[in-house]
């Protein structure tokens, strides 16, 4: 089984998770930022990493996902929200819809720190009910600054190890 990890990262969160996923894959394997992604036709397993932006995968990832067809795909991503939240579930669904022309073997999300520029922008959105800086949002963003942590990275590795164990049995 030949695998590739293709990821997009803005703050380094998704790259950390990509490295943990890569380490858990057996050889032969490759890892590459989405901007430098090669033709993936020769890969048996394509592992795609993205960061959540506006409720879905970031733009660079979305553009790459459009090219992925008829592949066995595992997904991982990072977001500022809790990974078991309704928002995270909605994001998962939207990303899976982008890759509907593939066999999706599973997905993994973990919390990650939010770019300070985005936090600054949200702090100016006082009248926006979805992005205004409420005490709850401030607490969530403070917690997000701690992630991805070692536990998140271990879970990412275990996630991909489970995908590999089940590969070809689907």
Backbone as ProteinMPNN parsed JSONL, in Angstrom:
{"seq_chain_A": "XXXXXXXXXXXXXXXXXXXXXXXXXXXXXXXXXXXXXXXXXXXXXXXXXXXXXXXXXXXXXXXXXXXXXXXXXXXXXXXXXXXXXXXXXXXXXXXXXXXXXXXXXXXXXXXXXXXXXXXXXXXXXXXXXXXXXXXXXXXXXXXXXXXXXXXXXXXXXXXXXXXXXXXXXX", "coords_chain_A": {"N_chain_A": [[0.848, -1.18, 0.0], [0.691, 2.084, -0.964], [0.991, 5.302, 0.312], [-0.086, 8.729, 0.673], [0.166, 11.82, 2.347], [-1.496, 14.77, 2.188], [-1.616, 18.105, 2.94], [-2.962, 21.213, 4.254], [-2.006, 24.126, 5.958], [-2.36, 26.825, 8.168], [-1.576, 28.023, 10.6], [0.19, 26.202, 11.55], [-0.943, 24.192, 13.016], [-2.368, 22.118, 11.595], [-0.297, 21.04, 10.174], [1.24, 19.884, 12.228], [-0.485, 17.813, 13.002], [-0.574, 16.455, 10.584], [2.059, 15.497, 10.444], [2.042, 13.681, 12.592], [0.16, 11.833, 11.678], [1.469, 10.965, 9.359], [3.717, 9.701, 10.48], [2.505, 7.446, 11.545], [1.83, 5.911, 9.389], [2.581, 3.091, 7.28], [5.538, 2.333, 5.318], [5.55, 2.246, 1.705], [5.492, 5.817, 1.743], [4.48, 9.266, 1.478], [4.672, 12.77, 2.231], [3.261, 15.967, 1.857], [2.83, 19.47, 1.387], [-0.214, 21.011, 0.399], [0.101, 22.852, -1.671], [2.223, 21.89, -3.115], [1.463, 19.461, -4.059], [1.681, 16.37, -5.756], [0.662, 14.516, -8.73], [-1.738, 12.255, -7.734], [-2.462, 9.77, -8.558], [-1.042, 7.292, -8.473], [-1.155, 6.497, -5.842], [-2.412, 4.431, -3.24], [-3.74, 4.989, -0.856], [-4.999, 8.031, 0.145], [-4.436, 10.62, 2.226], [-5.933, 13.337, 3.555], [-5.447, 16.557, 4.788], [-6.778, 19.419, 6.381], [-7.616, 22.799, 7.352], [-10.258, 24.263, 9.168], [-12.29, 26.667, 7.715], [-14.63, 29.119, 7.584], [-16.633, 27.241, 8.042], [-16.035, 24.987, 6.533], [-13.594, 23.099, 4.623], [-10.457, 24.783, 4.179], [-9.681, 27.153, 1.534], [-7.473, 26.435, -0.225], [-7.305, 23.69, 0.22], [-9.895, 22.894, -0.577], [-9.805, 23.423, -3.334], [-7.882, 21.563, -4.139], [-9.16, 19.194, -3.367], [-11.176, 19.021, -5.256], [-9.939, 17.821, -7.395], [-9.537, 15.231, -6.636], [-10.495, 12.047, -7.238], [-12.235, 8.962, -7.201], [-10.661, 7.634, -5.254], [-9.279, 6.019, -2.317], [-9.815, 7.54, 0.647], [-8.723, 9.198, 3.584], [-9.526, 11.524, 6.086], [-8.415, 14.42, 7.869], [-8.574, 17.142, 10.158], [-8.288, 20.488, 11.526], [-9.72, 22.749, 13.871], [-11.08, 25.674, 15.478], [-13.19, 25.258, 17.203], [-14.722, 22.897, 19.524], [-14.054, 19.472, 18.86], [-16.191, 17.714, 19.054], [-18.466, 19.151, 18.701], [-21.586, 20.63, 17.46], [-20.98, 22.366, 15.382], [-18.528, 21.315, 14.464], [-19.442, 18.83, 13.523], [-21.05, 19.687, 11.41], [-19.085, 20.826, 9.758], [-17.553, 18.532, 9.131], [-19.43, 17.119, 7.594], [-19.758, 18.845, 5.373], [-17.169, 18.785, 4.276], [-16.907, 16.091, 3.614], [-18.847, 15.969, 1.63], [-17.559, 17.401, -0.377], [-15.803, 15.523, -1.253], [-17.212, 13.433, -2.335], [-16.966, 11.773, -4.548], [-15.29, 9.737, -3.928], [-14.014, 6.982, -1.914], [-14.562, 7.317, 1.322], [-12.788, 6.675, 4.105], [-12.705, 7.398, 6.737], [-12.693, 10.027, 9.253], [-11.03, 12.603, 11.1], [-11.017, 15.05, 13.554], [-9.494, 17.709, 15.316], [-9.095, 20.129, 17.913], [-7.599, 23.326, 17.411], [-5.277, 26.04, 17.714], [-6.396, 29.336, 16.989], [-5.758, 31.605, 14.393], [-4.326, 34.656, 15.325], [-5.028, 36.948, 13.842], [-7.547, 36.344, 12.883], [-8.957, 36.167, 15.262], [-8.774, 38.818, 16.084], [-10.284, 40.027, 14.046], [-12.805, 38.877, 14.606], [-13.284, 40.033, 17.068], [-14.036, 42.544, 16.384], [-16.545, 42.223, 15.382], [-19.069, 42.88, 16.659], [-21.878, 42.864, 16.403], [-22.489, 40.538, 15.114], [-24.024, 37.53, 15.475], [-22.877, 35.013, 15.178], [-20.128, 35.256, 15.298], [-19.33, 37.114, 17.189], [-17.496, 38.275, 20.061], [-18.129, 36.633, 22.588], [-18.256, 35.753, 26.129], [-18.198, 32.939, 26.253], [-17.101, 32.249, 23.763], [-14.599, 33.442, 24.035], [-13.507, 31.851, 26.077], [-13.432, 29.366, 24.769], [-11.637, 29.921, 22.678], [-9.369, 30.447, 24.163], [-8.889, 27.92, 25.265], [-8.446, 26.558, 22.874], [-5.937, 27.49, 22.182], [-4.185, 25.75, 23.349], [-3.962, 23.562, 21.762], [-3.124, 21.707, 18.732], [-2.459, 19.194, 21.101], [-0.27, 16.792, 22.779], [-1.913, 14.584, 23.288], [-3.916, 14.914, 21.334], [-2.329, 14.501, 19.045], [-1.491, 11.867, 19.42], [-3.984, 10.613, 19.247], [-4.598, 11.187, 16.588], [-2.639, 9.696, 15.27], [-3.427, 7.123, 16.105], [-5.934, 7.037, 14.904], [-5.264, 6.973, 12.127], [-3.8, 4.635, 12.083], [-5.802, 2.784, 12.612], [-7.295, 3.08, 10.275], [-5.462, 2.109, 8.401], [-5.217, -0.538, 9.312], [-7.737, -1.502, 8.641], [-7.715, -1.197, 5.928], [-8.564, -2.1, 2.653], [-10.394, -3.905, 3.458], [-12.852, -2.871, 3.365]], "CA_chain_A": [[0.0, 0.0, 0.0], [1.438, 3.336, -1.076], [0.163, 6.364, 0.892], [0.378, 10.12, 0.658], [-0.511, 12.795, 3.194], [-1.515, 16.099, 1.567], [-2.219, 18.951, 3.97], [-2.892, 22.664, 4.234], [-1.879, 24.61, 7.328], [-2.184, 28.28, 8.262], [-0.863, 28.385, 11.832], [1.058, 25.091, 11.943], [-1.736, 23.151, 13.678], [-2.658, 20.988, 10.723], [0.984, 20.415, 9.849], [1.584, 19.005, 13.355], [-1.319, 16.616, 12.906], [-0.106, 15.749, 9.388], [3.284, 14.77, 10.797], [1.661, 12.539, 13.441], [-0.492, 10.878, 10.787], [2.519, 10.423, 8.501], [4.537, 8.771, 11.269], [1.743, 6.223, 11.81], [1.641, 5.169, 8.143], [3.691, 2.234, 6.869], [6.201, 2.642, 4.04], [6.025, 3.534, 1.21], [4.615, 6.939, 2.076], [4.97, 10.611, 1.211], [3.919, 13.86, 2.858], [3.503, 17.174, 1.081], [1.869, 20.563, 1.52], [-1.152, 20.992, -0.723], [0.627, 23.683, -2.762], [3.225, 21.122, -3.865], [0.93, 18.106, -4.233], [1.891, 15.762, -7.071], [-0.434, 13.679, -9.218], [-1.925, 11.234, -6.695], [-3.025, 8.559, -9.172], [-0.315, 6.068, -8.108], [-1.29, 6.219, -4.41], [-3.547, 3.601, -2.834], [-4.414, 5.695, 0.235], [-4.761, 9.472, 0.115], [-4.818, 11.197, 3.514], [-6.071, 14.767, 3.286], [-5.548, 17.401, 5.971], [-7.275, 20.774, 6.111], [-8.056, 23.574, 8.517], [-11.631, 24.719, 8.942], [-12.468, 28.086, 7.422], [-16.017, 29.417, 7.193], [-17.478, 26.057, 8.169], [-15.644, 23.912, 5.627], [-12.153, 23.076, 4.407], [-9.873, 26.022, 3.658], [-9.763, 27.288, 0.078], [-6.445, 25.644, -0.915], [-7.717, 22.292, 0.301], [-11.08, 22.682, -1.421], [-9.382, 23.375, -4.743], [-7.226, 20.273, -4.364], [-10.17, 18.13, -3.223], [-11.92, 18.931, -6.518], [-9.172, 16.971, -8.309], [-9.436, 13.882, -6.087], [-11.622, 11.24, -7.709], [-12.104, 7.502, -7.206], [-9.551, 7.238, -4.391], [-9.558, 5.709, -0.918], [-9.426, 8.783, 1.305], [-8.904, 9.445, 5.007], [-9.529, 12.971, 6.299], [-8.174, 14.983, 9.196], [-8.628, 18.587, 10.134], [-8.213, 21.241, 12.774], [-10.667, 23.854, 13.964], [-11.064, 26.352, 16.772], [-14.283, 24.729, 18.028], [-14.522, 21.566, 20.069], [-14.264, 18.51, 17.783], [-17.454, 16.99, 19.215], [-19.545, 20.14, 18.68], [-22.451, 20.652, 16.278], [-20.231, 23.05, 14.328], [-17.577, 20.352, 13.916], [-20.215, 17.857, 12.745], [-21.438, 20.36, 10.172], [-17.869, 20.945, 8.947], [-17.255, 17.186, 8.627], [-20.391, 16.8, 6.543], [-19.441, 19.65, 4.19], [-15.921, 18.304, 3.682], [-17.198, 14.802, 2.979], [-19.584, 16.248, 0.392], [-16.577, 17.816, -1.372], [-15.06, 14.347, -1.689], [-18.213, 12.384, -2.526], [-16.573, 10.893, -5.65], [-14.241, 8.874, -3.387], [-14.362, 6.138, -0.78], [-14.059, 7.979, 2.529], [-12.545, 5.622, 5.08], [-12.868, 7.947, 8.076], [-12.248, 11.407, 9.427], [-10.538, 12.966, 12.425], [-10.902, 16.487, 13.799], [-9.059, 18.12, 16.65], [-9.072, 21.559, 18.128], [-6.316, 23.962, 17.163], [-5.269, 27.48, 17.983], [-6.932, 30.174, 15.92], [-4.87, 32.677, 13.973], [-4.637, 35.913, 16.024], [-5.68, 37.891, 12.924], [-8.969, 35.985, 12.846], [-9.509, 36.562, 16.562], [-8.907, 40.277, 16.04], [-11.417, 40.319, 13.178], [-14.027, 38.511, 15.33], [-13.499, 40.982, 18.162], [-14.673, 43.738, 15.81], [-17.866, 41.832, 14.868], [-19.918, 42.933, 17.854], [-23.292, 42.623, 16.095], [-22.625, 39.262, 14.405], [-24.303, 36.517, 16.494], [-22.07, 33.809, 14.97], [-18.696, 35.499, 15.469], [-19.015, 38.12, 18.204], [-16.613, 37.797, 21.111], [-18.853, 36.364, 23.836], [-17.395, 35.088, 27.118], [-18.053, 31.524, 25.881], [-16.15, 32.18, 22.647], [-13.277, 33.761, 24.573], [-13.038, 30.661, 26.802], [-13.121, 28.337, 23.775], [-10.415, 30.317, 21.984], [-8.264, 30.264, 25.113], [-8.627, 26.474, 25.299], [-7.911, 26.165, 21.568], [-4.516, 27.843, 22.137], [-3.418, 24.621, 23.888], [-4.09, 22.425, 20.851], [-3.16, 20.301, 19.092], [-1.513, 18.781, 22.14], [0.252, 15.429, 22.594], [-3.046, 13.656, 23.234], [-4.496, 15.058, 19.998], [-1.43, 13.888, 18.069], [-1.593, 10.417, 19.624], [-5.274, 10.192, 18.693], [-4.484, 11.248, 15.126], [-1.867, 8.512, 14.877], [-4.275, 5.944, 16.315], [-6.96, 7.105, 13.869], [-4.757, 6.501, 10.839], [-3.428, 3.224, 12.258], [-7.052, 2.043, 12.446], [-7.626, 3.114, 8.84], [-4.517, 1.195, 7.739], [-5.603, -1.907, 9.694], [-8.949, -1.881, 7.932], [-7.591, -0.902, 4.504], [-8.78, -3.228, 1.779], [-11.452, -4.754, 4.013], [-14.119, -2.155, 3.271]], "C_chain_A": [[0.889, 1.237, 0.0], [0.513, 4.471, -0.635], [0.799, 7.729, 0.693], [-0.486, 10.934, 1.612], [-0.362, 14.141, 2.503], [-2.244, 17.009, 2.539], [-2.069, 20.429, 3.646], [-2.821, 23.13, 5.685], [-1.633, 26.114, 7.315], [-1.315, 28.659, 9.458], [0.127, 27.311, 12.286], [0.309, 23.96, 12.622], [-1.884, 21.915, 12.803], [-1.37, 20.292, 10.304], [1.44, 19.49, 10.974], [0.806, 17.705, 13.282], [-0.882, 15.795, 11.693], [1.144, 14.932, 9.693], [2.982, 13.551, 11.66], [1.007, 11.444, 12.601], [0.563, 10.188, 9.914], [3.35, 9.388, 9.247], [3.832, 7.44, 11.503], [1.519, 5.371, 10.556], [2.833, 4.256, 7.862], [4.321, 2.743, 5.569], [5.546, 1.812, 2.943], [5.0, 4.629, 1.455], [5.301, 8.25, 1.728], [4.105, 11.596, 1.981], [4.273, 15.138, 2.113], [2.43, 18.214, 1.401], [1.029, 20.608, 0.247], [-0.632, 21.792, -1.922], [1.603, 22.913, -3.653], [2.749, 19.702, -4.172], [1.174, 17.595, -5.653], [0.597, 15.122, -7.582], [-0.554, 12.505, -8.244], [-2.412, 9.895, -7.257], [-2.343, 7.276, -8.701], [-0.448, 5.685, -6.63], [-2.552, 5.408, -4.128], [-4.393, 4.297, -1.78], [-4.012, 7.16, 0.195], [-5.313, 10.044, 1.422], [-4.773, 12.705, 3.361], [-6.28, 15.548, 4.573], [-5.9, 18.827, 5.603], [-7.501, 21.491, 7.43], [-9.42, 24.156, 8.167], [-11.653, 26.232, 8.793], [-13.893, 28.276, 6.921], [-16.875, 28.155, 7.122], [-17.17, 24.911, 7.232], [-14.12, 23.905, 5.519], [-11.686, 24.42, 3.842], [-9.822, 25.989, 2.132], [-8.729, 26.446, -0.669], [-6.824, 24.167, -0.911], [-8.9, 22.012, -0.608], [-10.692, 22.563, -2.892], [-8.691, 22.054, -5.067], [-8.244, 19.13, -4.31], [-10.965, 17.94, -4.509], [-11.243, 17.981, -7.507], [-9.145, 15.509, -7.869], [-10.691, 13.102, -6.457], [-11.264, 9.761, -7.631], [-10.908, 7.0, -6.396], [-10.09, 6.788, -3.034], [-8.957, 6.837, -0.105], [-9.683, 8.701, 2.804], [-8.727, 10.948, 5.21], [-9.119, 13.317, 7.723], [-8.18, 16.494, 9.074], [-8.485, 19.179, 11.513], [-9.21, 22.388, 12.706], [-10.609, 24.448, 15.356], [-12.117, 25.816, 17.73], [-13.909, 23.358, 18.592], [-14.85, 20.538, 18.983], [-15.543, 17.685, 17.902], [-18.665, 17.932, 19.212], [-20.412, 19.986, 17.428], [-21.74, 21.322, 15.102], [-19.24, 22.09, 13.666], [-18.296, 19.309, 13.058], [-20.628, 18.44, 11.399], [-20.238, 20.481, 9.226], [-17.51, 19.599, 8.327], [-18.145, 16.849, 7.436], [-20.049, 17.553, 5.258], [-18.171, 19.158, 3.498], [-16.152, 16.966, 2.987], [-17.97, 14.985, 1.675], [-18.633, 16.676, -0.729], [-15.866, 16.617, -2.0], [-15.975, 13.162, -1.972], [-17.855, 11.4, -3.639], [-15.49, 9.898, -5.23], [-14.814, 7.944, -2.327], [-13.733, 6.775, 0.452], [-13.998, 6.935, 3.643], [-12.715, 6.093, 6.518], [-12.376, 9.373, 8.131], [-11.909, 11.652, 10.885], [-10.451, 14.486, 12.498], [-10.339, 16.714, 15.192], [-9.033, 19.642, 16.71], [-7.669, 22.086, 17.848], [-6.414, 25.452, 17.414], [-5.719, 28.248, 16.749], [-5.949, 31.303, 15.654], [-5.272, 33.966, 14.695], [-5.319, 36.953, 15.13], [-7.177, 37.612, 12.834], [-9.641, 36.374, 14.155], [-9.731, 38.072, 16.596], [-10.117, 40.677, 15.188], [-12.738, 40.015, 13.909], [-14.32, 39.504, 16.448], [-14.148, 42.273, 17.682], [-16.106, 43.455, 15.332], [-18.888, 41.781, 16.008], [-21.385, 42.597, 17.59], [-23.53, 41.307, 15.361], [-22.84, 38.148, 15.439], [-23.438, 35.262, 16.359], [-20.591, 34.01, 15.294], [-18.34, 36.52, 16.545], [-18.264, 37.473, 19.365], [-17.355, 37.693, 22.45], [-17.887, 35.766, 24.851], [-17.174, 33.609, 26.79], [-17.03, 31.359, 24.767], [-14.735, 32.47, 23.149], [-12.686, 32.549, 25.299], [-12.63, 29.56, 25.823], [-11.816, 28.657, 23.054], [-9.19, 30.175, 22.884], [-7.885, 28.789, 25.204], [-7.982, 26.019, 23.994], [-6.416, 26.465, 21.459], [-3.619, 26.698, 22.605], [-3.326, 23.445, 22.917], [-3.483, 22.737, 19.486], [-2.074, 19.975, 20.113], [-1.073, 17.338, 21.884], [-0.871, 14.4, 22.5], [-3.722, 13.713, 21.869], [-3.64, 14.335, 18.955], [-1.431, 12.37, 18.192], [-2.899, 9.884, 19.043], [-5.253, 10.208, 17.167], [-3.722, 10.035, 14.606], [-2.678, 7.242, 15.015], [-5.383, 5.888, 15.265], [-6.429, 6.508, 12.568], [-4.301, 5.054, 10.933], [-4.664, 2.336, 12.094], [-7.496, 1.991, 10.99], [-6.752, 2.094, 8.109], [-4.894, -0.253, 8.055], [-6.818, -2.4, 8.925], [-8.86, -1.718, 6.42], [-7.744, -2.179, 3.681], [-9.874, -4.158, 2.256], [-12.824, -4.115, 3.882], [-14.999, -2.697, 2.167]], "O_chain_A": [[1.74, 1.401, 0.875], [-0.605, 4.597, -1.133], [2.015, 7.874, 0.565], [-1.704, 10.761, 1.677], [0.752, 14.603, 2.258], [-3.376, 16.717, 2.926], [-1.192, 20.842, 2.887], [-3.507, 22.579, 6.546], [-0.807, 26.614, 6.552], [-0.43, 29.508, 9.348], [0.821, 27.486, 13.287], [0.862, 22.873, 12.791], [-1.563, 20.803, 13.222], [-1.36, 19.078, 10.101], [1.975, 18.415, 10.703], [1.364, 16.625, 13.474], [-0.825, 14.567, 11.768], [1.266, 13.793, 9.243], [3.596, 12.5, 11.482], [1.279, 10.26, 12.8], [0.543, 8.968, 9.755], [3.654, 8.324, 8.709], [4.491, 6.41, 11.644], [1.066, 4.231, 10.657], [3.971, 4.609, 8.172], [3.697, 3.494, 4.82], [5.02, 0.74, 3.243], [3.793, 4.397, 1.382], [6.528, 8.339, 1.686], [2.964, 11.303, 2.337], [5.434, 15.371, 1.778], [1.274, 17.875, 1.652], [1.507, 20.284, -0.84], [-0.906, 21.434, -3.068], [1.783, 23.259, -4.82], [3.557, 18.837, -4.51], [0.906, 18.296, -6.629], [-0.439, 15.193, -6.92], [0.439, 11.834, -7.965], [-2.738, 8.987, -6.492], [-3.016, 6.257, -8.545], [0.087, 4.659, -6.209], [-3.614, 5.663, -4.696], [-5.621, 4.207, -1.804], [-2.826, 7.489, 0.208], [-6.512, 9.96, 1.688], [-3.724, 13.284, 3.077], [-7.179, 15.241, 5.355], [-5.382, 19.376, 4.631], [-7.567, 20.867, 8.489], [-9.691, 24.496, 7.016], [-11.117, 26.971, 9.619], [-14.302, 27.655, 5.94], [-17.733, 28.022, 6.249], [-17.947, 23.962, 7.135], [-13.439, 24.627, 6.248], [-12.421, 25.099, 3.126], [-9.909, 24.924, 1.521], [-9.075, 25.799, -1.657], [-6.679, 23.478, -1.921], [-8.915, 21.013, -1.327], [-11.199, 21.698, -3.606], [-8.892, 21.491, -6.143], [-8.187, 18.206, -5.121], [-11.384, 16.825, -4.821], [-11.911, 17.402, -8.364], [-8.768, 14.638, -8.653], [-11.8, 13.446, -6.047], [-10.145, 9.359, -7.95], [-10.226, 6.059, -6.801], [-11.209, 7.131, -2.652], [-7.75, 7.074, -0.15], [-10.719, 8.202, 3.243], [-7.872, 11.567, 4.576], [-9.439, 12.593, 8.666], [-7.839, 17.054, 8.032], [-8.55, 18.483, 12.527], [-9.503, 22.922, 11.636], [-10.147, 23.807, 16.299], [-11.951, 25.912, 18.946], [-12.918, 22.748, 18.19], [-15.828, 20.712, 18.256], [-15.938, 17.024, 16.942], [-19.75, 17.562, 19.66], [-20.034, 19.312, 16.469], [-21.884, 20.89, 13.958], [-19.13, 22.06, 12.44], [-17.813, 18.948, 11.985], [-20.562, 17.763, 10.373], [-20.374, 20.259, 8.023], [-17.198, 19.524, 7.138], [-17.676, 16.359, 6.408], [-20.049, 16.966, 4.176], [-18.108, 19.12, 2.269], [-15.645, 16.74, 1.888], [-17.765, 14.234, 0.722], [-18.866, 16.357, -1.895], [-15.389, 16.689, -3.132], [-15.553, 12.011, -1.859], [-18.394, 10.294, -3.668], [-14.845, 9.286, -6.081], [-15.957, 8.103, -1.898], [-12.512, 6.771, 0.605], [-15.019, 6.389, 4.063], [-12.854, 5.271, 7.424], [-11.737, 9.871, 7.205], [-12.434, 10.994, 11.783], [-9.884, 15.129, 11.615], [-10.673, 15.994, 16.132], [-8.959, 20.33, 15.692], [-6.679, 21.377, 18.029], [-7.49, 26.047, 17.336], [-5.449, 27.85, 15.616], [-5.381, 31.88, 16.581], [-6.446, 34.333, 14.677], [-6.11, 37.758, 15.622], [-7.979, 38.539, 12.722], [-10.772, 36.859, 14.153], [-10.759, 38.543, 17.082], [-10.882, 41.562, 15.569], [-13.679, 40.805, 13.839], [-15.483, 39.783, 16.741], [-14.738, 43.01, 18.472], [-16.803, 44.381, 14.918], [-19.489, 40.738, 16.268], [-22.065, 42.091, 18.483], [-24.671, 40.996, 15.021], [-21.926, 37.85, 16.207], [-23.281, 34.52, 17.329], [-19.875, 33.039, 15.537], [-17.159, 36.766, 16.788], [-18.389, 36.273, 19.611], [-17.221, 38.553, 23.32], [-16.805, 35.316, 24.475], [-16.086, 33.08, 27.022], [-16.195, 30.455, 24.806], [-13.781, 31.814, 22.731], [-11.499, 32.255, 25.153], [-11.61, 28.899, 26.016], [-10.986, 27.774, 22.842], [-8.106, 29.823, 22.418], [-6.703, 28.447, 25.22], [-7.074, 25.188, 24.006], [-5.7, 25.779, 20.729], [-2.429, 26.675, 22.294], [-2.681, 22.441, 23.22], [-3.344, 23.905, 19.123], [-0.932, 20.421, 20.0], [-1.463, 16.735, 20.884], [-0.784, 13.453, 21.72], [-4.066, 12.674, 21.305], [-4.167, 13.64, 18.086], [-1.378, 11.664, 17.185], [-2.917, 8.823, 18.419], [-5.833, 9.33, 16.529], [-4.119, 9.422, 13.614], [-2.629, 6.374, 14.143], [-5.732, 4.808, 14.79], [-7.067, 5.639, 11.975], [-4.407, 4.314, 9.955], [-4.581, 1.258, 11.505], [-8.012, 0.973, 10.528], [-7.246, 1.312, 7.297], [-4.891, -1.102, 7.164], [-6.914, -3.583, 8.596], [-9.801, -2.053, 5.702], [-7.129, -3.203, 3.979], [-10.248, -5.095, 1.551], [-13.837, -4.72, 4.235], [-16.105, -2.199, 1.958]]}, "name": "protein", "num_of_chains": 1, "seq": "XXXXXXXXXXXXXXXXXXXXXXXXXXXXXXXXXXXXXXXXXXXXXXXXXXXXXXXXXXXXXXXXXXXXXXXXXXXXXXXXXXXXXXXXXXXXXXXXXXXXXXXXXXXXXXXXXXXXXXXXXXXXXXXXXXXXXXXXXXXXXXXXXXXXXXXXXXXXXXXXXXXXXXXXXX"}
